[in-house]
Structure formats: structure tokens, C-alpha cells
Amino acid sequence: MSNFSRWRRTALSAIALSVALISPAFAAGKTLTAVMHSDLRTLDPGFTTAYITRDHGYMIYDTLLSTDANFKVQPQMAEWKVSDDKLTYTFTLRDGLKWHDGAPVTAEDCVASLQRWGRNDGMGQKLMDFTASIEATDAKTITLKLKQPYGLVLESIAKPSSLVPFMMPKRLAETEKGKQISEHIGSGPFKFVFSEFQPGVKAVYVKNPDYVPRKEPASWTAGGKVVKVDRVEWITMPDAQTAVNALQSGDVDFMENPSFDLLPILEGNKDIKVETLNKFGFQTLGRMNFLLPPFDNVKVRRAAMLAMNQKDVLDALVGNPKYYKICGAFFICDTPLATDVGSEKLVKGSGMAEAKKALAESGYDGTPIAIMAPGDVVTLKAQPIVAAQLLREAGFKVDLQATDWQTVVARRASQKPVKEGGWNMFFTNWVAADVMNPIANVSIGGRGKNGGWFGWAEDAKIEELKDVFVRASSPDEQKKIAADIQKQAFEQVIYIPLGQYLAPSAWRKSLTGVLDGPATPVFWNIEKKD
């Protein structure tokens, strides 16, 4: 029996069992099946920046504001007004908003949601630094008052990717810091069918009949979120060939990230459409743990960065130069804030000799580098393997630990020693929209253990420069400050940018209305023909 036949028999048995346990209404109607880039395990979109959790968030939650294809902020759950002195922002909820349990959405819910997001997200943290107060002045009105003018208020609340400021009921938003929410109730276009959720097998969503879409056409995460199917199932298929076979046979409708080496097969199938939905692509990067030896030593971090070679990483990750770009810009190449300051050796891949010398002079004592290496995500398999090889060549001892991505997502939050479940290094990818400026880019923060992103880099100078950036009065001034931030980030090795790439998706041509954007895929607006 083939791998696909075994998977199909197992999956169909699981589906049949779960369907028997729920209301027949959930199983009725038109179903869209999708193989996502990762299995879904962490369900709280305010707890992790993992994109599979962000994608889950867009299914069941909604946002106050959103961003359209022209990078313009648009109303979503709320309209807004700004006072003449630019210090008071007033948001008014639109009519017809209800939580999935039937309760009305209130301004108090949204205030609590914004406050939770503001604690956890880098862009939210910076907004809250400038915020004097945020309160519900009546059931439908949210009033945000600033200490001083801040030019990114609307862009922050409308940010399209991780961490997205999703709205949730107050009782969930007030969950104790450090804990995940215990219920999964939003006001968005789909409802999560928790009774059918099987980590490692599938996640199920059904159309929310009470959702009232906006009237505007759908554009990126903005506009009308019109659901045109009754049910969406995310099916877990870790094996790339199995997933491609399932897409070609019609057992699944959509595949988020086909393996690059299998794209020619799909491109040659007349029933399949292959297209890059996120035209701005991804930045791939390596992140070190600043709290544990040996990367608590900046000299060791610099030696590790000097050993890296972007071309080696991108050749292993993507292979086809059509889909990748060597780039040392922290804020994405070919954008207004792009600069090559500090990146010369990294992009040329010419630093190995210097890496060996730097490591020998750093005081490195041979502590093994514990690198988490997920094998179940196409776009995350190659980086740790290539990096481990380069680090060993430079003189590091490396402990390459095979795992899966959801384990990385959970484990990277641990600040414990390696022997107790901690780590030294992991690799991840950011969509370009998440790293295009120093405020959105949570990886480049310097808050350390006080609200910093995993790895907990601490650097007061970077935080000071970010404050200067948000007060800048012109694009030229912003560009200069961004270059200063990049220079400092390279000197301290806040993280290692390893280049950019595009990740095409594939779907059967029976699907129409698939939306592009910086936070794809989304499943509203998609119609499935029989």
C-alpha cells in the first residue's frame, strides 16, 4: 500500500469518527480542504507569532482596522476620527457585531483586546509607550489618548501580520499574562469546531451565519469577508509528495507551500493553478538565545554570523534563483528602508576565515550549540542543517536536534537551560510586511526579558533609535535612522538575516476568488465549483 493510500485510509477513518460525534449540520454543504504550511497546535493568536496560528486567527477573529492592497488603512470592525492636535483617536464599532456565542461585541471587549496585544506585540508595545489612556467611553466607542503625537497609530492597529491585533471577548483578553486563552470565540467569518480538532490530523471551521461582511470588495485583509463555502478543513500532510498527490487527485483543494522541487509537476497539470500569493515574499533568519551561553557573549554571536553564507542557505531552501534573493537588508531589499550597511560579508559568504579567528579569540569553551531543526515544514527544514554544517566548520560544537515546527513554537518560549528544555538557536521566516520597518519588526527589538521576542535580545540603543524613528518628520530622516538601527543590529547580532524568497501556493482550478496579500492564505471570498 502506498504512503498516500495509508494516509487517506487513516484520515478518512478519523474524519468519519469525528463527524459522527458532532451535529450533522456541521458536515453538510460545500467543503474546502487545504494542506497548510504547518500543523496547527497553538490556538492563541496572541501567544505566538507562528503564522499557522495567525492564519487560524483570521478564520475566527476580526480586527478593528485592516490594510488593503494599496497599503491604505481601512475600517473593518470600526470607523475612526482623529482630533486636530493628533492626540485623541476615537473608534466607533459598526452595527451587527456579535461574538460566536451570541453576545454583542462591546468597546470594553476591544479595549481589553488592544491592551493584551499591546503587551505582547513589538509594534503594540511601542504604541503603548506613547499611549496615555485607552478606554471604552460607551458600549460602542473606544477612545485612545496619546502622551504625544505618534504617526503609526492606525498602521499599528491595522497591521496585517503577526501579532495581529485580533478582537476577542474581554474575559479571554484578560487571561493572565503568560497563559493561553481557554476558549476560541471570535466575531469573524468562520467558527472553529473544537470538537473536531485533532492536532496532527485536522482543524475544522464552519461558516459563521451571523457574520455581517463589509460592503467593500475584499482587498488583502480589508473589505468584505464574504464566505462562499460552508466548511473549511485544514488537513495535516507532513510528506510533500503525499500532499502533491492529494492535490492532483482532487482529495484536497488547496496547498499552501508545495515543495520547490515539486512545483514543475504542478505547473504541468492543467487542473492546477500555481501562484505566489504573497508578492513581497519572506525573509528567513537565524535567532540566537541571548540568555544562555555561549550566545550571551556578543563575540561568539559575531563569529556565528561570520560563518553564515546566504547563498548556501537559499540554495538548500529554495534551489531555484527565480524564487530567492540574496539580501542583507534587515528591512527588506527594494523597499524605502533598504540598506546594505553591515551586511557585506554575510551576503558575499566570505567570512569563514574571519569566523574561525573570531571564535578562537572569543573565549568560546566548546559549549554545544543546541539548534532546533523542524523536519515537517518545507520552508524551515534546510536552514538549521546548513547552519549546523557552517558552524561546525567555524569550530563550534553543534547539537542538531530533530523536531517538528509546533514543538519549536512551544519550546522557543522557554528561558530554561538547554538540559531543561531550553535552546541556543532556531530559524524562522517572516513575511516582508512584518519586517519592513523597525517598529513592525519584532525580531529587532532590544527589550530583553521585559517583553522581548524569543531570544530576548537586550539593547537599549536600539530601543532609543526606534523612538527616534517614530518621531522622524520625513522619509529621508527615517531612512537614515533605519540604517543606524541596522548597523547596531549587525554589531550586536540581534539576528542573522539569511535572504529573501517567494513561496508559491497551488490550488485546483475549481477554486476561484483566492486572495493575495501579505498574510495569506485567507479563506473568505473563495468559491468552489462542483
C-alpha positions in Angstrom: 0.0 0.0 0.0 1.3 3.5 -0.9 2.0 6.2 1.7 -0.9 8.2 0.2 -3.3 5.2 0.4 -2.3 4.6 4.0 -2.7 8.3 4.9 -6.1 8.5 3.1 -7.5 5.5 4.9 -6.3 6.8 8.3 -7.5 10.3 7.6 -10.9 9.2 6.3 -11.4 6.9 9.3 -10.6 9.8 11.6 -12.9 12.2 9.8 -15.8 9.6 9.8 -15.4 9.1 13.5 -15.3 12.9 14.3 -18.2 13.6 12.0 -20.3 11.0 13.8 -19.7 12.8 17.1 -21.0 16.2 16.0 -24.1 17.8 14.6 -24.9 16.7 11.1 -25.3 20.4 10.2 -21.5 20.9 10.6 -20.8 18.2 7.9 -23.4 19.5 5.4 -22.7 21.8 2.5 -19.7 22.6 0.4 -16.3 21.8 2.0 -12.9 23.2 1.0 -9.9 21.2 2.1 -6.4 22.7 2.4 -2.9 21.5 3.3 -1.3 24.3 5.2 2.4 25.0 5.7 2.3 23.5 9.2 0.2 21.5 11.6 -1.9 23.7 14.0 -1.3 23.2 17.7 -1.1 26.6 19.4 -4.6 28.2 19.1 -4.0 31.5 20.8 -3.0 34.2 18.2 -1.8 36.5 21.0 0.6 33.9 22.4 2.8 33.2 19.4 3.9 34.8 16.2 3.7 31.5 14.3 1.9 32.1 11.0 -0.3 29.0 11.3 -1.7 30.5 14.4 -2.1 33.9 12.7 -4.0 32.1 9.9 -6.2 30.4 12.4 -6.8 33.8 14.0 -8.0 35.3 10.7 -10.5 32.4 10.3 -12.4 33.1 13.6 -11.5 36.7 14.8 -11.8 40.1 13.3 -9.9 43.4 13.6 -10.8 47.0 14.2 -8.9 48.2 11.2 -7.3 46.5 8.2 -4.8 47.1 5.4 -5.8 47.0 1.7 -3.7 46.2 -1.4 -2.7 49.9 -1.7 -1.2 49.8 1.9 -4.0 52.0 3.0 -5.6 51.6 6.4 -9.4 50.8 6.1 -12.2 50.4 8.6 -13.1 46.8 9.5 -15.0 46.5 12.8 -14.8 50.2 13.5 -14.6 53.7 11.9 -12.3 56.3 13.4 -11.7 60.0 13.9 -8.6 61.9 14.9 -8.5 65.1 16.9 -6.9 68.3 15.4 -4.0 68.0 17.9 -3.4 64.3 16.8 -3.6 63.2 20.4 -7.0 61.6 20.6 -8.2 58.7 18.4 -11.9 57.8 18.6 -13.1 54.4 17.2 -16.8 53.6 16.8 -17.9 50.0 16.4 -20.1 49.3 13.4 -23.6 47.7 13.9 -24.2 44.0 13.8 -21.1 42.7 15.6 -21.6 39.5 17.6 -19.4 37.0 19.2 -19.8 33.4 18.2 -21.6 32.7 21.4 -24.3 35.3 20.5 -23.2 38.1 22.9 -22.7 41.6 21.4 -19.2 42.9 20.8 -18.6 45.8 23.1 -16.0 48.6 23.3 -14.8 47.1 26.6 -14.0 43.8 24.8 -12.0 45.7 22.3 -10.1 47.8 24.8 -9.1 44.6 26.7 -8.0 43.0 23.4 -5.9 46.0 22.4 -4.3 46.1 25.8 -3.4 42.4 25.6 -1.9 42.8 22.1 -0.1 45.9 23.3 1.7 43.8 25.9 2.8 41.1 23.6 3.5 42.6 20.2 6.5 44.8 19.4 4.6 47.3 17.4 1.8 47.3 20.0 4.4 47.8 22.8 5.8 50.9 21.1 2.2 52.3 20.6 1.5 51.7 24.3 4.7 53.6 25.2 3.1 56.6 23.6 -0.4 56.0 25.0 -1.7 57.9 27.9 -5.0 56.0 28.2 -7.3 53.7 26.3 -10.9 53.2 27.5 -14.4 52.4 26.5 -16.4 55.7 26.7 -19.6 53.9 25.9 -20.7 50.5 24.6 -19.6 51.2 21.0 -16.8 53.8 21.5 -13.1 53.3 22.1 -11.0 56.4 23.0 -7.3 56.3 22.7 -5.3 59.3 24.1 -1.6 59.8 23.4 1.1 61.4 25.5 2.5 63.0 22.4 1.8 62.6 18.6 2.6 59.2 17.2 2.5 58.7 13.5 1.8 54.9 13.4 -1.4 54.6 15.5 -3.6 53.5 12.6 -0.9 51.4 10.9 -0.3 49.6 14.2 -3.9 48.7 14.8 -4.3 47.7 11.1 -1.1 45.6 10.9 -1.9 42.6 8.7 0.5 40.0 10.2 1.9 38.7 13.5 1.0 39.6 16.0 -2.3 40.7 14.6 -4.5 42.8 17.0 -7.5 40.4 16.8 -10.5 41.3 18.9 -11.8 38.8 21.4 -14.3 38.8 24.4 -13.0 40.7 27.4 -12.9 37.6 29.6 -10.5 36.0 27.2 -8.4 39.1 26.6 -7.9 39.4 30.3 -6.3 35.9 30.6 -3.3 36.0 32.9 -0.1 37.1 31.2 1.9 34.1 30.1 -1.2 31.8 29.7 -3.1 30.9 26.6 -6.8 31.6 26.2 -9.0 28.7 27.2 -11.9 29.4 24.7 -11.8 30.1 21.0 -14.6 32.6 20.4 -14.3 35.4 17.9 -16.6 37.5 15.8 -15.1 36.6 12.5 -16.3 35.0 9.3 -15.8 31.3 10.5 -16.4 29.4 13.7 -13.8 27.0 15.0 -15.2 23.4 15.5 -13.2 22.5 18.6 -15.0 19.1 18.9 -13.4 18.1 15.6 -9.9 19.5 16.3 -7.3 16.8 16.1 -3.7 18.1 16.3 -1.6 16.3 13.7 -4.7 15.4 11.7 -7.0 18.3 11.0 -8.6 21.6 12.1 -12.2 22.4 11.0 -14.0 25.7 10.5 -17.6 26.3 9.5 -19.3 29.4 8.1 -20.5 31.9 10.7 -24.1 32.6 9.7 -24.3 35.7 11.9 -21.3 37.4 10.4 -22.1 40.6 8.6 -19.4 41.4 6.0 -18.5 44.9 5.0 -19.8 46.2 1.7 -16.5 47.0 0.1 -14.7 44.5 -2.2 -12.2 42.2 -0.5 -8.6 43.5 -0.7 -5.8 41.9 1.3 -7.2 41.7 4.8 -9.6 44.6 4.2 -13.1 44.8 2.7 -16.0 42.3 2.8 -15.1 38.9 4.2 -17.8 37.0 2.3 -17.7 33.3 3.0 -18.7 31.2 0.0 -18.2 27.7 1.3 -19.9 26.0 4.3 -16.8 24.4 5.8 -13.0 24.5 5.6 -10.8 21.7 6.7 -7.1 22.0 7.2 -5.6 18.5 6.7 -2.2 17.7 8.0 0.2 16.0 5.5 3.8 16.3 6.5 5.1 14.5 3.5 5.3 16.8 0.5 4.9 14.2 -2.2 1.8 12.8 -0.5 0.2 16.3 -0.4 1.0 16.9 -4.0 -0.6 13.6 -5.0 -3.7 14.5 -3.0 -3.9 17.9 -4.7 -3.6 16.3 -8.1 -6.2 13.6 -7.4 -8.7 16.2 -6.0 -8.6 14.8 -2.5 -7.5 18.3 -1.4 -8.3 21.6 -3.0 -5.5 23.9 -1.8 -1.8 23.5 -0.9 -0.1 26.5 0.8 3.5 25.6 0.3 4.4 22.9 -2.2 8.0 21.8 -2.1 10.0 23.8 -4.6 11.3 20.7 -6.4 7.7 19.5 -7.0 6.5 22.8 -8.5 7.2 21.7 -12.1 4.9 18.8 -11.7 2.0 21.0 -10.5 2.7 23.7 -13.1 2.3 21.0 -15.8 -1.1 19.9 -14.5 -3.9 21.7 -16.4 -6.3 21.4 -13.4 -3.9 23.1 -11.0 -3.1 26.8 -10.7 0.3 27.8 -9.2 0.7 31.4 -8.0 2.6 33.4 -5.4 0.0 35.0 -3.2 2.5 37.0 -1.0 4.2 39.0 -3.8 6.6 40.6 -1.2 7.9 37.3 -0.1 9.6 36.2 3.1 12.8 36.9 5.0 14.5 33.9 6.5 16.6 34.3 9.6 18.6 32.7 12.4 17.8 33.7 16.0 20.2 33.1 19.0 19.3 32.9 22.7 20.9 35.9 24.4 20.2 34.4 27.9 22.3 31.2 27.7 26.0 30.5 27.0 27.6 30.7 24.6 25.4 33.3 22.7 25.2 35.5 25.7 28.7 36.6 24.5 28.5 39.0 21.6 31.9 37.9 20.3 30.6 34.4 19.9 27.5 35.7 18.2 29.6 37.6 15.7 31.7 34.5 15.0 28.5 32.6 14.3 27.2 35.3 11.9 30.5 35.5 10.1 30.3 31.7 9.4 26.9 32.0 7.7 26.6 32.0 3.9 23.3 33.2 2.4 23.7 31.5 -0.9 24.3 28.1 0.7 21.1 28.6 2.8 19.0 29.7 -0.1 20.2 27.1 -2.5 19.3 24.4 0.0 16.0 26.0 1.0 14.7 27.0 -2.5 17.2 25.9 -5.1 15.8 27.9 -8.0 17.2 31.5 -8.1 13.9 32.5 -9.7 12.4 32.3 -6.2 15.1 33.8 -4.0 17.2 36.9 -3.5 20.5 37.3 -1.6 19.8 40.3 0.7 21.4 41.6 3.9 18.8 44.3 4.5 17.0 43.9 7.8 14.1 45.8 6.4 13.8 44.0 3.0 15.6 44.7 -0.2 14.0 47.0 -2.8 12.0 48.9 -0.2 12.4 52.5 1.1 14.3 51.5 4.2 16.7 49.0 2.5 20.4 49.4 3.1 23.5 47.2 2.9 25.1 48.7 6.0 26.9 46.0 7.9 25.9 43.1 5.6 28.9 42.9 3.2 30.5 39.7 4.5 27.1 38.0 5.1 25.8 38.4 1.6 29.2 37.5 0.0 29.6 34.5 2.2 33.2 35.4 2.6 33.5 35.4 6.4 34.6 31.8 7.3 38.3 32.5 7.8 37.4 35.5 10.0 34.7 33.4 11.8 37.4 30.9 12.8 39.7 33.6 14.1 36.9 35.4 15.9 35.7 32.2 17.6 39.2 31.4 18.7 39.5 34.8 20.3 36.1 34.9 21.8 36.7 32.7 24.8 34.2 30.0 23.5 34.6 27.0 25.7 33.2 24.3 23.5 29.6 24.5 24.8 27.4 22.6 22.3 25.0 24.8 20.3 21.5 23.3 20.6 19.8 24.0 17.3 16.1 23.1 16.9 15.6 21.5 13.5 12.0 21.0 12.4 11.6 18.4 9.7 7.9 18.9 8.9 7.8 22.3 7.2 9.1 22.7 3.7 10.3 26.3 4.3 12.1 25.5 7.6 13.9 22.2 7.0 17.1 23.4 5.2 18.2 26.4 7.3 19.3 24.5 10.5 21.0 21.8 8.6 23.1 24.2 6.5 23.8 26.4 9.5 25.0 23.4 11.6 27.4 22.5 8.9 28.8 26.0 8.6 29.1 26.4 12.4 31.0 23.2 12.7 33.4 24.3 10.0 34.0 27.5 12.0 34.8 25.5 15.1 31.6 25.3 17.0 30.3 22.1 18.6 26.7 21.6 17.4 23.8 19.6 18.7 21.3 19.5 15.9 18.0 18.4 17.5 15.4 16.9 15.1 11.9 18.0 16.0 8.7 19.4 14.4 7.7 23.1 14.0 5.0 23.2 16.6 7.4 21.8 19.1 9.8 24.7 18.1 6.9 27.2 18.5 6.3 25.9 22.1 9.9 25.3 23.1 11.3 28.7 21.9 9.3 30.4 24.7 11.4 28.6 27.3 14.1 30.5 29.1 15.4 27.4 30.9 18.9 25.9 30.4 19.2 23.5 27.4 19.2 20.5 29.7 15.8 21.5 31.0 14.2 22.1 27.6 15.9 25.4 26.6 17.7 26.1 23.3 20.5 28.1 21.7 19.3 28.7 18.2 16.4 28.4 15.9 15.4 29.5 12.4 12.2 31.1 11.2 10.7 33.1 8.4 8.9 36.5 8.4 6.6 37.8 5.7 8.1 41.1 4.4 5.2 43.1 5.8 6.3 42.0 9.3 9.9 43.3 9.0 9.7 46.3 6.6 10.3 48.9 9.3 12.0 48.9 12.8 8.7 49.1 14.6 6.9 46.3 12.9 10.0 44.1 13.1 9.7 42.4 16.5 12.9 40.4 16.0 14.9 43.6 16.0 13.7 44.8 19.5 16.0 45.2 22.4 13.6 44.8 25.3 15.3 41.6 26.6 13.2 39.6 29.1 10.9 42.6 29.5 8.6 41.9 26.6 11.2 41.0 24.1 10.7 38.4 21.4 12.1 34.8 21.7 15.9 35.0 22.2 15.3 38.1 24.4 17.9 40.4 22.9 18.6 43.3 25.2 19.9 46.6 23.6 18.9 50.0 25.0 20.4 51.8 22.0 18.1 50.0 19.5 15.1 50.9 21.6 16.2 54.6 21.8 16.7 54.6 18.0 13.3 53.2 17.4 11.8 56.0 19.5 13.7 58.5 17.3 12.4 56.7 14.2 8.7 57.1 15.1 9.3 60.8 15.7 11.0 61.3 12.4 9.4 64.0 10.2 10.5 62.9 6.8 11.2 59.7 4.8 14.8 60.7 4.4 15.2 61.0 8.1 13.5 57.6 8.7 15.9 56.0 6.2 18.9 57.4 8.0 17.7 56.2 11.4 16.8 52.8 10.0 20.4 52.5 8.7 21.7 53.3 12.2 19.4 50.6 13.7 20.6 48.1 11.1 24.3 48.9 11.9 23.6 48.4 15.6 21.7 45.2 14.9 24.6 43.8 13.0 27.2 44.8 15.6 25.2 43.1 18.4 24.0 40.3 16.1 20.3 40.8 17.1 19.5 38.2 14.5 21.1 36.9 11.2 19.1 37.8 8.1 19.7 34.9 5.6 18.0 36.2 2.5 14.6 36.5 0.9 12.4 34.1 -1.0 9.0 33.7 -2.6 6.7 30.7 -1.7 4.1 29.8 -4.4 0.8 28.2 -3.5 -1.2 25.8 -5.6 -4.9 25.0 -5.9 -7.3 23.3 -8.1 -8.9 25.5 -10.7 -12.3 24.5 -9.3 -11.5 27.3 -6.7 -11.9 30.9 -7.7 -11.5 34.1 -5.8 -8.3 33.2 -4.0 -6.9 36.5 -2.5 -3.4 37.6 -2.5 -1.7 39.7 0.2 0.9 39.8 3.0 -1.0 37.5 5.3 -2.1 34.6 3.1 -3.9 32.3 2.7 -7.3 33.6 3.8 -10.4 31.6 3.0 -13.2 34.1 2.6 -14.0 35.2 -1.0 -13.1 31.7 -2.3 -15.8 29.9 -4.3 -15.7 26.2 -5.0 -17.3 24.8 -8.2 -18.7 21.3 -8.3 
